[in-house]
Amino acid sequence: MANTEISLFQRDYYVARHRFRKSAKIRGGAVAFLKHPDAPYNDEVSYGIDTAWFGPRGASNVLLMISGTHGPEVMAGSAMQQIWMQEFSTRRPSDTAVFLIHGANPYGCAMKRRTTENNVDLNRNFTDFDPAPLGTALSVRVQEALCREGVQGPQARRTLISLLWLGWRHGLSQVTNEVAAGQYARPDGVGFGGAAPEWANQALCSVWRNHLSEAKRIAIIDWHTGIGGYGSPSFLCFDAPQMPAFQRATSWWGQAVAQSGAHYQAGTRPSYHGLLIRAVQDIAHELGAETTAAVIEFGTYANKKVLEGLLLDRWLQTAASNVSDATRIRLEEKLLRLFCPDDPKWREAVLSEGRQIIAQTMAGLQNWDKTK
């Protein structure tokens, strides 16, 4: 991999954050920073939501790209934002603006956690909490299995056996849905969506409303890693297939948009609650804009290994108070590499696919009315 390619992936969030700000300023972006309330004031180790706006504030066409909804996944999303700044910013049409949000879940990015400071999955937190989505008896059983732990870490093997048994009793698709969809009853569990909007939730909603009020057509990408083939993209579009937004997504990014369930163990996509991308779409629609939107995942490892990462993340956040600093650092690095492998082949594939996706999105945004 060439040195210029290597520079797109940073060693940690802090380096990625400072490179993001530097790249944006060099290229004329309007840069802003929303400091997390728990972050130190020293800029070298502070954390928060960084934004960069390129182009006229009154642009009708806007590309919005978000990174770091799940903390350790920020590295790939940050690389995608660097690709746009370094390779596409000089080709931005005059009637188009690009809005980059770096580190949507800044606590998770800084601490190498998928969740927020409250063990809340930010990507399950954009929901109506009055009332919160109800769980079931199966939800309780699944969370009991996911929360099996020992002094040295989660008991992944026992968890897997329990989940397989529950899958045999209730159906694999039901259990997969319980693991992934989000839950609102067990604060120390996996996929906890919270009891109220998190700080990051409120900050992002304010940013979206302030920046998207004049847009008429908005392309939205929320970059993630984990689901899918190694280094290959998966497209999760949550609009109904008969809607123009879904049809545009298919015309921009191909038939993979219609095959999002193929990468899940049960062959069907979970019924997710509280998704960030649905929240920004809802705000855009309230403001009078059309959207074409997708969560785009670059696959890392097999579902079993990704599940082990979820268990480790949950254990580090809720149960690892007595672990040594050396052990904690080692496990955090392991978690980071589960969602951002340091394998050059993986990174080459992600960068290649990412360039193509960004090019397709910019072209689709310019030909919006022709791709319904």
Residue, then its C-alpha position, 0 to 999 in steps of 0.5 A: m500500500a502506498n504511503t498516501e494510502i496508509s495516511l488515510f487510516q490513522r493509529d487512533y481517534y485523536v490523530a484521526r480527529h486532528r488530521f480531519r480538522k487540518s485537512a478540512k481547513i486546508r481545503g476551505g471547510a468551515v470547521a466547528f467543534l462540539k466538545h463532549p461535556d466529560a472531555p478535558y479542555n486540553d485540545e490534544v486529548s479532548y474529544g467531541i463532534d467535529t464538523a466541516w462544511f464545504g460549499p454554499r450554506g444555501a446549497s440545494n444539494v448536500l452530501l452528508m457523511i457521518s463517521g464514528t457512530h460506533g466508536p471503534e468504527v470511526m477509523a474507516g469512516s474517517a478514511m472515507q471523509q479524508i478521501w472526499m477531502q483529498e480527492f473530490s473536494t476540488r471537483r465539488p459542483s458549485d450548487t452542492a455542499v458537503f457536510l462531514i461529521h467526524g466522531a458522532n459518538p465522541y466518547g466511544c471514539a476516544m475510549k475505544r467503545r462502541t457505546t456512549e459514556n452510559n453504555v448506550d448504543l447511540n445507533r439505538n438511541f434515536t427513539d421515542f422514550d414515552p413509551a420505550p419499545l417493549g421487550t419480551a420474555l425472549s429479550v430477557r433470556v437473550q440478554e442473560a446469555l449475552c451478559r455471562e461474564g467472568v473476572q477476566g472477561p465475557q464468557a463467549r463460549r457459554t454465551l454462544i451455546s446459550l444463544l444457539w439453544l435459544g435459536w433452536r427453541h425460538g428460531l434463529s431469526q428471532v434470536t438474531n433480532e433480539v441481539a441486534a435490534g436494540q433493547y431498553a430494559r437492561p442498562d448493563g446489557v448489549g444493544f441498550g438504547g438508553a432511557a433518554p436522548e444521549w448528549a451525542n443524540q441531542a448535539l447531532c439533532s441540533v447540528w442537523r437542524n442548523h445546517l440542513s434547513e435550506a437543502k432540497r436534496i440530501a445524500i446521507i451516508d453513515w459509515h460503519t464496519g463489521i457486517g459483511g464480507y471481508g473488506s466488502p461493502s454492505f448497503l443498509c437502506f431503510d426506505a421501503p422498496q417501492m419508495p423513490a428514495f430506495q429506487r434512487a439508492t439502488s440506481w446509485w449503488g447497485q442491487a446490493v442495496a436490495q440484498s442487505g439481509a444476506h449478511y446476517q446469520a438468519g438471512t434477514r435484517p433485524s428490525y432495528h430500533g432508534l437508528l441514527i440514519r432514520a433520525v437525520q432523514d426524519i429531520a431532513h423531511e421535516l425541513g422539506a428535503e428529499t433524501t437518499a440514505a444508507v448505512i454502509e458497512f465494510g465487513t471485517y470478520a465472521n458474525k461469531k467474531v463480531l459477536e465476541g467483539l460486542l461482548l467484549d465491548r459490553w464487559l469493558q464498559t460495565a464490568a472491567s473495573n478491577v482489570s489491570d491497565a495493561t490488560r484493559i489497553r490490550l483488550e481495547e486494542k483487540l476491540l479496535r482491530l476487530f472493527c478496523p483490521d490492520d491488514p493492508k489488504w483489508r484497508e486497500a479493499v475498503l479504500s478502493e470500494g469507498r472511492q467508488i461509492i463516493a464517486q457514485t454518490m456525487a454523480g447521483l446527487q447531480n442527477w437526482d431527478k434522473t434516478k428515481 
